[in-house]
Amino acid sequence: MAHDARKEDYQRLGLRFIRQLDREDSGIAMKAFAGFGQRFSTDRDSLPQTDSDRAFHLVSKAADLIDYQLPFADATHAGELVVQGKRLLLEATALDPDCFDARRMLSSTEIPSITARYEFLCEEEPGVKAACEAARDEALASDDEPERAVAAGDLAMRPYLRWIASMAELALICGRNRQSVELARRLIALDPTDISDARFTLALGLAKLEDEAALDELEHAYPSIYAGRGANDAWMLLARIALAFKKHKHVVAREALARLLRAYPTGAVALIRQNELPDGEFARLSVQPYSEDELVVALSESVVLLQEGNDPTGRGILGTWIAENTAVLRPSAVDEARRLEEQIQAQFGQQGGEQF
């Protein structure tokens, strides 16, 4: 359900292409649409599109560089990826000043302070909301087929959903936990299908507020928010572990940790290592549900919980507790984590990739 820039790029041009085919004979239209995917992959510029569509395509290319290549690049190539990504985003804003995804992503390089960036997004939010709602209303009021009009209206609101999602995530990092919770709830109200997975951010925010009753309510609401998954994702379970740990209910915390390991069978090494992955600039990274990659993303976002309190390991009290108890539950993962760390150090040394 996560935002996928490449998929959204395809959907945008697909809608525009279908509208053009309405003027064609049905047989010609069917034949033309059958070749749309090939043209999109090999000759995208030949498809009908606006400057807004072109700008979003540049955002899609930048998202691939920044979110999916940069975190794993060595020092030699990381700088090149940063330069390329920023160039694409600047070009996108030149084509379309209302390319809000590009403006939001650029703010991470232009506003280095997390707090200042959060405040910038707050200040700009009303204008983004108004523009996206106007585009949505125009799509819904068009003479397009109802199903297409709804799809176009949904796509028009996506940049605003991502804007609010970024605000919620940054608020959590800044320690503005109540604002984070309010924003995540607003996002779920705006999009009941929760394509942004705002419930994950909400779970962490409620854990920070130590509001167990509200976390229970969120868990009960999961089927109505997104019926495709239960409340056993890493964010919810890490929130449960954190709440139990803070109340010194270590038996309850261990039970939740065991549930986490059952939900993510290949995740023990990630729980021991607790390496951080940079937040996605376009949106939360699109990864396979219940995969080790998803657990790494969740652990990275849960640093606000894991690193509370002073701890000689630098992980934080809860982070250390999770690593130690995972080692007890999955002893074989300890040697595997050590081998993996040695391989990474041999390949990349002490230098990590640049931040965007």
Protein Blocks (a to p, Z undefined) as FASTA:
>chain_A
ZZcfklmmmmmmmmmmmmmmmmpcfklmmmmmmmmmmmmmmmmmlpgcdfklmmmmmmmm
mmmmmmmmmmmpcfklmmmmmmmmmmmmmmmmmmmmmlmklmmmmmmmmmmblklmmmmm
mmmmmmmmmmmmmmmmmmmmpcbdfklmmmmmmmmmmmmmmmmmmmmmmmmmnopamlmm
mmmmmmmmmmmnomnommmmmmmmmmmnopaklmmmmmmmmmmmommbcckbfklmmmmm
mmmmmnopaklmmmmmmmmmmmmmmlmmmmmnopacdddfkbccdddehiaklmmmmmmm
mmmmmmgcjdfklnojklmmmmmmmmmmmmmlmmmmmmmmmmmmmmnombdcddZZ
